[in-house]
Amino acid sequence: MKSDLDEAIMTQHTQPPTQHPEITHLLQERYGQDASYDIIDNPITRQILQHRSVRAFEATPLPDNLLTTLVTAAQAASSSSNLQSWSIVAITDKTHKDKLAVWANNQDFVRQAPLFLVWLADFSRAKHLTDKQPVPIDGTDYLESVILASIDTAIAAQNAALVAESLGLGVVYAGAIRSHINAIAEDLKLPPYVYPVFGMAIGYPSERVTTHIRPRLLQEAVLHNEYYDASAQHQAAETYNKVLDNFWKKQAIDHAVWTQHLVNRLGDVQKNNDARYALTETLRGLGFPLI
Ligand SMILES: Cc1cc2nc3c(=O)[nH]c(=O)nc-3n(C[C@H](O)[C@H](O)[C@H](O)COP(=O)(O)O)c2cc1C
């Protein structure tokens, strides 16, 4: 027997690719051009297509049950082998946020947002709960486990981000905290086998600042059929350079074109002495042997 959802999806598949004007508009914003992708329209795709990072917040207090809602959403995410290898530290205290803002490379949105979450890859819980076992618990000591816990943390965080956005809140990740992992680990009293993967600022978007959907590469740059094929990359990047340039110009922001941005962001990283690029050493210092 077909459910209502099955029926709805089948109807969407059999409909001619005339899209709802809102979807057409969202695709136009997302790709910065007429991208005639035929996508299935439902409240979740629409919600996701609306995403844009928000970096200016109102001081408006958040609903009392927001944090529990976000944690529930995060916990509903898939979890590698159900190890549930992540935790969150929720920070609302102004003085504490001020400290974190400095460690997030002084990004002011950390101060402004009423809620700042530090998302942790966490194997300390598994270690703690198994420390009396006769078997050595050494799976936690491999690079695989750091990757696993980091993946799970990101998946959980994105669930929370989408739910926050669906509630009219704005969200931005703060990977910059990885530049000051040791200071944050000490401040948050993190046990061994825990590291902060990224922060997330959450609040009502400032009414004084308009945020825009940031376009992405055309799908031919990221989607490969059957086998990896890089032949479309240069053309896609050239198109994207123009699209993103228009995006910055619309906002009167002087920004390097995207391929130059790749060079700026990834080139000669040691020159800035950013602790993010000494992560192996830092993680070992936090108790991950990384074998
Ligand atoms: C893991 C992660 C870390 C990020 N860290 C920062 C950050 O420290 N500061 C910042 O302004 N944006 C940060 N961002 C936001 C990205 O810059 C943003 O997602 C990207 O430019 C695309 O823009 P959009 O989110 O508006 O679509 C981060 C995003 C991710 C996924």
PDBQT file of the ligand as one rigid body, heavy atoms in Angstrom, charges set to zero:
ROOT
HETATM    1  C1  LIG A 301      33.255  23.678   9.332  1.00  0.00    +0.000 C 
HETATM    2  C2  LIG A 301      33.016  25.121   8.917  1.00  0.00    +0.000 A 
HETATM    3  C3  LIG A 301      33.745  26.116   9.512  1.00  0.00    +0.000 A 
HETATM    4  C4  LIG A 301      33.499  27.462   9.198  1.00  0.00    +0.000 A 
HETATM    5  N1  LIG A 301      34.177  28.438   9.859  1.00  0.00    +0.000 NA
HETATM    6  C5  LIG A 301      33.878  29.729   9.626  1.00  0.00    +0.000 A 
HETATM    7  C6  LIG A 301      34.522  30.756  10.363  1.00  0.00    +0.000 A 
HETATM    8  O1  LIG A 301      35.371  30.531  11.222  1.00  0.00    +0.000 OA
HETATM    9  N2  LIG A 301      34.154  32.040  10.101  1.00  0.00    +0.000 N 
HETATM   10  C7  LIG A 301      33.202  32.363   9.175  1.00  0.00    +0.000 A 
HETATM   11  O2  LIG A 301      32.919  33.556   8.999  1.00  0.00    +0.000 OA
HETATM   12  N3  LIG A 301      32.570  31.398   8.473  1.00  0.00    +0.000 NA
HETATM   13  C8  LIG A 301      32.878  30.105   8.676  1.00  0.00    +0.000 A 
HETATM   14  N4  LIG A 301      32.229  29.117   7.979  1.00  0.00    +0.000 N 
HETATM   15  C9  LIG A 301      31.165  29.483   7.037  1.00  0.00    +0.000 C 
HETATM   16  C10 LIG A 301      31.633  29.380   5.597  1.00  0.00    +0.000 C 
HETATM   17  O3  LIG A 301      32.488  30.454   5.293  1.00  0.00    +0.000 OA
HETATM   18  C11 LIG A 301      30.377  29.411   4.702  1.00  0.00    +0.000 C 
HETATM   19  O4  LIG A 301      29.591  28.288   4.996  1.00  0.00    +0.000 OA
HETATM   20  C12 LIG A 301      30.753  29.398   3.222  1.00  0.00    +0.000 C 
HETATM   21  O5  LIG A 301      31.443  30.566   2.865  1.00  0.00    +0.000 OA
HETATM   22  C13 LIG A 301      29.518  29.297   2.343  1.00  0.00    +0.000 C 
HETATM   23  O6  LIG A 301      28.612  30.336   2.652  1.00  0.00    +0.000 OA
HETATM   24  P1  LIG A 301      27.138  30.059   3.154  1.00  0.00    +0.000 P 
HETATM   25  O7  LIG A 301      27.213  29.221   4.393  1.00  0.00    +0.000 OA
HETATM   26  O8  LIG A 301      26.550  31.425   3.422  1.00  0.00    +0.000 OA
HETATM   27  O9  LIG A 301      26.426  29.352   2.056  1.00  0.00    +0.000 OA
HETATM   28  C14 LIG A 301      32.505  27.788   8.238  1.00  0.00    +0.000 A 
HETATM   29  C15 LIG A 301      31.792  26.750   7.619  1.00  0.00    +0.000 A 
HETATM   30  C16 LIG A 301      32.045  25.454   7.940  1.00  0.00    +0.000 A 
HETATM   31  C17 LIG A 301      31.247  24.350   7.273  1.00  0.00    +0.000 C 
ENDROOT
TORSDOF 0
